[in-house]
């Protein structure tokens, strides 16, 4: 589901690193989720929907999506 669009977007130049992306993505989601679950409630802790949206943005758009767009 992810590898095909990544190959189309990145082209053959990045073929070797595409296989690392699923493992990196799982690590990001798991670690961010565990950190969120373990953090104390408070005004700086995002709600569940916001955290899920943040993680999705990080995975699909990067940490600064406002700096560029995906064609």
Biopython code that builds the backbone (N, CA, C, O; Angstrom):
import numpy as np
from Bio.PDB.StructureBuilder import StructureBuilder

atoms = [
    (1, "UNK", "N", (0.826, -1.194, 0.000)),
    (1, "UNK", "CA", (0.000, 0.000, 0.000)),
    (1, "UNK", "C", (0.874, 1.263, 0.000)),
    (1, "UNK", "O", (0.516, 2.258, -0.631)),
    (2, "UNK", "N", (1.980, 1.232, 0.680)),
    (2, "UNK", "CA", (2.838, 2.408, 0.763)),
    (2, "UNK", "C", (4.014, 2.327, -0.208)),
    (2, "UNK", "O", (4.422, 3.339, -0.777)),
    (3, "UNK", "N", (4.555, 1.134, -0.395)),
    (3, "UNK", "CA", (5.776, 0.993, -1.206)),
    (3, "UNK", "C", (5.566, 1.439, -2.651)),
    (3, "UNK", "O", (6.435, 2.103, -3.216)),
    (4, "UNK", "N", (4.439, 1.092, -3.256)),
    (4, "UNK", "CA", (4.209, 1.454, -4.660)),
    (4, "UNK", "C", (4.162, 2.969, -4.852)),
    (4, "UNK", "O", (4.867, 3.488, -5.717)),
    (5, "UNK", "N", (3.346, 3.704, -4.067)),
    (5, "UNK", "CA", (3.381, 5.163, -4.238)),
    (5, "UNK", "C", (4.748, 5.771, -3.928)),
    (5, "UNK", "O", (5.157, 6.747, -4.558)),
    (6, "UNK", "N", (5.455, 5.187, -2.953)),
    (6, "UNK", "CA", (6.788, 5.708, -2.632)),
    (6, "UNK", "C", (7.732, 5.518, -3.808)),
    (6, "UNK", "O", (8.513, 6.413, -4.132)),
    (7, "UNK", "N", (7.663, 4.346, -4.452)),
    (7, "UNK", "CA", (8.516, 4.103, -5.624)),
    (7, "UNK", "C", (8.189, 5.087, -6.734)),
    (7, "UNK", "O", (9.091, 5.597, -7.398)),
    (8, "UNK", "N", (6.902, 5.358, -6.943)),
    (8, "UNK", "CA", (6.498, 6.303, -7.979)),
    (8, "UNK", "C", (6.980, 7.710, -7.649)),
    (8, "UNK", "O", (7.439, 8.439, -8.528)),
    (9, "UNK", "N", (6.874, 8.086, -6.384)),
    (9, "UNK", "CA", (7.264, 9.431, -5.971)),
    (9, "UNK", "C", (8.774, 9.612, -5.949)),
    (9, "UNK", "O", (9.292, 10.618, -6.434)),
    (10, "UNK", "N", (9.479, 8.635, -5.385)),
    (10, "UNK", "CA", (10.927, 8.754, -5.212)),
    (10, "UNK", "C", (11.718, 8.274, -6.423)),
    (10, "UNK", "O", (12.859, 8.691, -6.620)),
    (11, "UNK", "N", (11.128, 7.406, -7.233)),
    (11, "UNK", "CA", (11.843, 6.876, -8.386)),
    (11, "UNK", "C", (12.853, 5.820, -7.983)),
    (11, "UNK", "O", (12.974, 5.477, -6.807)),
    (12, "UNK", "N", (13.568, 5.313, -8.954)),
    (12, "UNK", "CA", (14.515, 4.238, -8.742)),
    (12, "UNK", "C", (15.724, 4.628, -7.919)),
    (12, "UNK", "O", (16.418, 3.758, -7.393)),
    (13, "UNK", "N", (15.992, 5.923, -7.798)),
    (13, "UNK", "CA", (17.179, 6.374, -7.065)),
    (13, "UNK", "C", (17.132, 5.992, -5.589)),
    (13, "UNK", "O", (18.176, 5.803, -4.964)),
    (14, "UNK", "N", (15.955, 5.881, -5.041)),
    (14, "UNK", "CA", (15.787, 5.619, -3.608)),
    (14, "UNK", "C", (15.323, 4.190, -3.319)),
    (14, "UNK", "O", (14.917, 3.897, -2.195)),
    (15, "UNK", "N", (15.376, 3.309, -4.297)),
    (15, "UNK", "CA", (14.840, 1.955, -4.146)),
    (15, "UNK", "C", (15.373, 1.243, -2.902)),
    (15, "UNK", "O", (14.608, 0.585, -2.197)),
    (16, "UNK", "N", (16.647, 1.363, -2.627)),
    (16, "UNK", "CA", (17.241, 0.649, -1.495)),
    (16, "UNK", "C", (16.668, 1.097, -0.155)),
    (16, "UNK", "O", (16.520, 0.275, 0.749)),
    (17, "UNK", "N", (16.349, 2.356, -0.007)),
    (17, "UNK", "CA", (15.863, 2.848, 1.290)),
    (17, "UNK", "C", (14.363, 2.693, 1.475)),
    (17, "UNK", "O", (13.870, 2.811, 2.597)),
    (18, "UNK", "N", (13.633, 2.434, 0.413)),
    (18, "UNK", "CA", (12.184, 2.277, 0.532)),
    (18, "UNK", "C", (11.837, 1.127, 1.467)),
    (18, "UNK", "O", (10.841, 1.192, 2.187)),
    (19, "UNK", "N", (12.649, 0.074, 1.462)),
    (19, "UNK", "CA", (12.377, -1.075, 2.322)),
    (19, "UNK", "C", (12.537, -0.752, 3.807)),
    (19, "UNK", "O", (12.012, -1.484, 4.647)),
    (20, "UNK", "N", (13.233, 0.303, 4.146)),
    (20, "UNK", "CA", (13.398, 0.700, 5.547)),
    (20, "UNK", "C", (12.190, 1.462, 6.085)),
    (20, "UNK", "O", (11.969, 1.498, 7.295)),
    (21, "UNK", "N", (11.421, 2.062, 5.209)),
    (21, "UNK", "CA", (10.333, 2.942, 5.620)),
    (21, "UNK", "C", (9.304, 2.244, 6.500)),
    (21, "UNK", "O", (8.926, 2.811, 7.525)),
    (22, "UNK", "N", (8.821, 1.031, 6.157)),
    (22, "UNK", "CA", (7.807, 0.411, 7.036)),
    (22, "UNK", "C", (8.291, 0.221, 8.473)),
    (22, "UNK", "O", (7.537, 0.465, 9.416)),
    (23, "UNK", "N", (9.532, -0.210, 8.647)),
    (23, "UNK", "CA", (10.068, -0.396, 9.994)),
    (23, "UNK", "C", (10.192, 0.937, 10.711)),
    (23, "UNK", "O", (9.869, 1.046, 11.894)),
    (24, "UNK", "N", (10.655, 1.942, 9.998)),
    (24, "UNK", "CA", (10.764, 3.276, 10.601)),
    (24, "UNK", "C", (9.387, 3.810, 10.977)),
    (24, "UNK", "O", (9.225, 4.412, 12.039)),
    (25, "UNK", "N", (8.400, 3.597, 10.122)),
    (25, "UNK", "CA", (7.047, 4.071, 10.392)),
    (25, "UNK", "C", (6.468, 3.395, 11.633)),
    (25, "UNK", "O", (5.866, 4.052, 12.482)),
    (26, "UNK", "N", (6.652, 2.088, 11.730)),
    (26, "UNK", "CA", (6.148, 1.354, 12.895)),
    (26, "UNK", "C", (6.814, 1.872, 14.168)),
    (26, "UNK", "O", (6.156, 2.046, 15.194)),
    (27, "UNK", "N", (8.114, 2.114, 14.095)),
    (27, "UNK", "CA", (8.829, 2.639, 15.256)),
    (27, "UNK", "C", (8.312, 4.005, 15.666)),
    (27, "UNK", "O", (8.129, 4.269, 16.855)),
    (28, "UNK", "N", (8.074, 4.875, 14.693)),
    (28, "UNK", "CA", (7.562, 6.209, 15.000)),
    (28, "UNK", "C", (6.204, 6.114, 15.675)),
    (28, "UNK", "O", (5.978, 6.732, 16.715)),
    (29, "UNK", "N", (5.301, 5.342, 15.085)),
    (29, "UNK", "CA", (3.946, 5.229, 15.635)),
    (29, "UNK", "C", (3.978, 4.613, 17.031)),
    (29, "UNK", "O", (3.343, 5.122, 17.955)),
    (30, "UNK", "N", (4.710, 3.532, 17.176)),
    (30, "UNK", "CA", (4.741, 2.853, 18.472)),
    (30, "UNK", "C", (5.348, 3.736, 19.554)),
    (30, "UNK", "O", (4.779, 3.874, 20.637)),
    (31, "UNK", "N", (6.484, 4.325, 19.270)),
    (31, "UNK", "CA", (7.150, 5.136, 20.291)),
    (31, "UNK", "C", (6.376, 6.403, 20.620)),
    (31, "UNK", "O", (6.277, 6.786, 21.786)),
    (32, "UNK", "N", (5.831, 7.050, 19.613)),
    (32, "UNK", "CA", (5.031, 8.248, 19.884)),
    (32, "UNK", "C", (3.786, 7.883, 20.689)),
    (32, "UNK", "O", (3.410, 8.590, 21.624)),
    (33, "UNK", "N", (3.148, 6.767, 20.314)),
    (33, "UNK", "CA", (1.957, 6.328, 21.040)),
    (33, "UNK", "C", (2.248, 5.973, 22.485)),
    (33, "UNK", "O", (1.499, 6.347, 23.388)),
    (34, "UNK", "N", (3.348, 5.244, 22.704)),
    (34, "UNK", "CA", (3.712, 4.876, 24.073)),
    (34, "UNK", "C", (4.064, 6.106, 24.902)),
    (34, "UNK", "O", (3.708, 6.191, 26.077)),
    (35, "UNK", "N", (4.749, 7.038, 24.301)),
    (35, "UNK", "CA", (5.093, 8.265, 25.021)),
    (35, "UNK", "C", (3.825, 9.049, 25.362)),
    (35, "UNK", "O", (3.695, 9.577, 26.466)),
    (36, "UNK", "N", (2.881, 9.125, 24.399)),
    (36, "UNK", "CA", (1.624, 9.826, 24.629)),
    (36, "UNK", "C", (0.841, 9.144, 25.747)),
    (36, "UNK", "O", (0.318, 9.811, 26.640)),
    (37, "UNK", "N", (0.759, 7.803, 25.698)),
    (37, "UNK", "CA", (0.031, 7.073, 26.738)),
    (37, "UNK", "C", (0.644, 7.284, 28.115)),
    (37, "UNK", "O", (-0.073, 7.356, 29.113)),
    (38, "UNK", "N", (1.973, 7.383, 28.170)),
    (38, "UNK", "CA", (2.658, 7.520, 29.448)),
    (38, "UNK", "C", (2.761, 8.936, 29.970)),
    (38, "UNK", "O", (3.205, 9.151, 31.098)),
    (39, "UNK", "N", (2.357, 9.900, 29.170)),
    (39, "UNK", "CA", (2.475, 11.286, 29.627)),
    (39, "UNK", "C", (1.279, 11.675, 30.487)),
    (39, "UNK", "O", (0.164, 11.191, 30.293)),
    (40, "UNK", "N", (1.538, 12.548, 31.425)),
    (40, "UNK", "CA", (0.496, 12.982, 32.357)),
    (40, "UNK", "C", (-0.527, 13.862, 31.647)),
    (40, "UNK", "O", (-0.179, 14.635, 30.754)),
    (41, "UNK", "N", (-1.780, 13.741, 32.046)),
    (41, "UNK", "CA", (-2.795, 14.635, 31.490)),
    (41, "UNK", "C", (-2.466, 16.083, 31.806)),
    (41, "UNK", "O", (-1.922, 16.389, 32.867)),
    (42, "UNK", "N", (-2.793, 16.955, 30.895)),
    (42, "UNK", "CA", (-2.552, 18.373, 31.117)),
    (42, "UNK", "C", (-2.777, 19.153, 29.843)),
    (42, "UNK", "O", (-3.064, 18.571, 28.797)),
    (43, "UNK", "N", (-2.651, 20.457, 29.921)),
    (43, "UNK", "CA", (-2.939, 21.299, 28.761)),
    (43, "UNK", "C", (-1.986, 21.087, 27.586)),
    (43, "UNK", "O", (-2.336, 21.392, 26.446)),
    (44, "UNK", "N", (-0.786, 20.566, 27.852)),
    (44, "UNK", "CA", (0.164, 20.370, 26.749)),
    (44, "UNK", "C", (0.030, 19.001, 26.089)),
    (44, "UNK", "O", (0.670, 18.742, 25.070)),
    (45, "UNK", "N", (-0.798, 18.120, 26.662)),
    (45, "UNK", "CA", (-0.999, 16.791, 26.077)),
    (45, "UNK", "C", (-2.146, 16.855, 25.079)),
    (45, "UNK", "O", (-3.274, 17.191, 25.440)),
    (46, "UNK", "N", (-1.850, 16.524, 23.794)),
    (46, "UNK", "CA", (-2.929, 16.556, 22.806)),
    (46, "UNK", "C", (-3.956, 15.459, 23.081)),
    (46, "UNK", "O", (-3.633, 14.428, 23.672)),
    (47, "UNK", "N", (-5.195, 15.689, 22.646)),
    (47, "UNK", "CA", (-6.190, 14.631, 22.788)),
    (47, "UNK", "C", (-5.897, 13.532, 21.771)),
    (47, "UNK", "O", (-5.029, 13.687, 20.912)),
    (48, "UNK", "N", (-6.618, 12.434, 21.874)),
    (48, "UNK", "CA", (-6.333, 11.261, 21.043)),
    (48, "UNK", "C", (-6.448, 11.567, 19.549)),
    (48, "UNK", "O", (-5.582, 11.158, 18.775)),
    (49, "UNK", "N", (-7.479, 12.264, 19.135)),
    (49, "UNK", "CA", (-7.664, 12.569, 17.718)),
    (49, "UNK", "C", (-6.547, 13.464, 17.186)),
    (49, "UNK", "O", (-6.068, 13.267, 16.069)),
    (50, "UNK", "N", (-6.138, 14.438, 17.978)),
    (50, "UNK", "CA", (-5.059, 15.335, 17.570)),
    (50, "UNK", "C", (-3.746, 14.579, 17.457)),
    (50, "UNK", "O", (-2.982, 14.789, 16.515)),
    (51, "UNK", "N", (-3.479, 13.695, 18.419)),
    (51, "UNK", "CA", (-2.242, 12.919, 18.380)),
    (51, "UNK", "C", (-2.226, 12.006, 17.166)),
    (51, "UNK", "O", (-1.203, 11.892, 16.491)),
    (52, "UNK", "N", (-3.339, 11.359, 16.882)),
    (52, "UNK", "CA", (-3.425, 10.485, 15.708)),
    (52, "UNK", "C", (-3.199, 11.285, 14.427)),
    (52, "UNK", "O", (-2.501, 10.826, 13.524)),
    (53, "UNK", "N", (-3.782, 12.469, 14.346)),
    (53, "UNK", "CA", (-3.584, 13.324, 13.171)),
    (53, "UNK", "C", (-2.127, 13.770, 13.050)),
    (53, "UNK", "O", (-1.575, 13.810, 11.951)),
    (54, "UNK", "N", (-1.508, 14.103, 14.179)),
    (54, "UNK", "CA", (-0.101, 14.500, 14.163)),
    (54, "UNK", "C", (0.773, 13.368, 13.635)),
    (54, "UNK", "O", (1.618, 13.586, 12.767)),
    (55, "UNK", "N", (0.571, 12.170, 14.153)),
    (55, "UNK", "CA", (1.379, 11.024, 13.720)),
    (55, "UNK", "C", (1.171, 10.761, 12.226)),
    (55, "UNK", "O", (2.130, 10.491, 11.502)),
    (56, "UNK", "N", (-0.062, 10.839, 11.772)),
    (56, "UNK", "CA", (-0.341, 10.645, 10.349)),
    (56, "UNK", "C", (0.372, 11.691, 9.508)),
    (56, "UNK", "O", (0.966, 11.361, 8.481)),
    (57, "UNK", "N", (0.319, 12.938, 9.927)),
    (57, "UNK", "CA", (1.023, 14.006, 9.208)),
    (57, "UNK", "C", (2.526, 13.757, 9.181)),
    (57, "UNK", "O", (3.163, 13.920, 8.141)),
    (58, "UNK", "N", (3.099, 13.362, 10.321)),
    (58, "UNK", "CA", (4.538, 13.096, 10.370)),
    (58, "UNK", "C", (4.916, 12.003, 9.394)),
    (58, "UNK", "O", (5.938, 12.098, 8.715)),
    (59, "UNK", "N", (4.093, 10.955, 9.320)),
    (59, "UNK", "CA", (4.377, 9.841, 8.423)),
    (59, "UNK", "C", (4.226, 10.216, 6.956)),
    (59, "UNK", "O", (5.055, 9.852, 6.122)),
    (60, "UNK", "N", (3.173, 10.938, 6.656)),
    (60, "UNK", "CA", (2.831, 11.193, 5.252)),
    (60, "UNK", "C", (3.381, 12.499, 4.695)),
    (60, "UNK", "O", (3.634, 12.603, 3.495)),
    (61, "UNK", "N", (3.567, 13.485, 5.548)),
    (61, "UNK", "CA", (3.974, 14.806, 5.073)),
    (61, "UNK", "C", (5.294, 15.280, 5.636)),
    (61, "UNK", "O", (5.887, 16.216, 5.099)),
    (62, "UNK", "N", (5.769, 14.665, 6.699)),
    (62, "UNK", "CA", (6.981, 15.119, 7.368)),
    (62, "UNK", "C", (6.637, 16.010, 8.544)),
    (62, "UNK", "O", (5.466, 16.197, 8.874)),
    (63, "UNK", "N", (7.652, 16.552, 9.168)),
    (63, "UNK", "CA", (7.409, 17.351, 10.371)),
    (63, "UNK", "C", (7.089, 18.804, 10.066)),
    (63, "UNK", "O", (6.675, 19.544, 10.958)),
    (64, "UNK", "N", (7.273, 19.222, 8.828)),
    (64, "UNK", "CA", (6.979, 20.608, 8.456)),
    (64, "UNK", "C", (6.213, 20.649, 7.139)),
    (64, "UNK", "O", (6.726, 21.145, 6.136)),
    (65, "UNK", "N", (4.966, 20.120, 7.138)),
    (65, "UNK", "CA", (4.224, 20.044, 5.875)),
    (65, "UNK", "C", (3.943, 21.396, 5.233)),
    (65, "UNK", "O", (3.714, 21.481, 4.026)),
    (66, "UNK", "N", (3.961, 22.442, 6.033)),
    (66, "UNK", "CA", (3.688, 23.761, 5.474)),
    (66, "UNK", "C", (4.839, 24.270, 4.597)),
    (66, "UNK", "O", (4.673, 25.251, 3.872)),
    (67, "UNK", "N", (5.996, 23.618, 4.656)),
    (67, "UNK", "CA", (7.148, 24.043, 3.868)),
    (67, "UNK", "C", (7.143, 23.474, 2.451)),
    (67, "UNK", "O", (7.922, 23.921, 1.610)),
    (68, "UNK", "N", (6.307, 22.527, 2.181)),
    (68, "UNK", "CA", (6.264, 21.928, 0.849)),
    (68, "UNK", "C", (5.023, 21.092, 0.684)),
    (68, "UNK", "O", (4.285, 20.851, 1.639)),
    (69, "UNK", "N", (4.799, 20.654, -0.527)),
    (69, "UNK", "CA", (3.646, 19.825, -0.809)),
    (69, "UNK", "C", (4.084, 18.582, -1.566)),
    (69, "UNK", "O", (5.105, 18.576, -2.255)),
    (70, "UNK", "N", (3.300, 17.550, -1.423)),
    (70, "UNK", "CA", (3.552, 16.318, -2.160)),
    (70, "UNK", "C", (2.775, 16.410, -3.469)),
    (70, "UNK", "O", (1.571, 16.665, -3.451)),
    (71, "UNK", "N", (3.439, 16.207, -4.596)),
    (71, "UNK", "CA", (2.730, 16.315, -5.884)),
    (71, "UNK", "C", (1.719, 15.227, -6.063)),
    (71, "UNK", "O", (1.041, 15.176, -7.089)),
]
sb = StructureBuilder()
sb.init_structure("model")
sb.init_model(0)
sb.init_chain("A")
sb.init_seg("    ")
for serial, (resi, resn, name, xyz) in enumerate(atoms, 1):
    if name == "N":
        sb.init_residue(resn, " ", resi, " ")
    sb.init_atom(name, np.array(xyz, "f"), 0.0, 1.0, " ", f" {name:<3s}", serial, name[0])
structure = sb.get_structure()
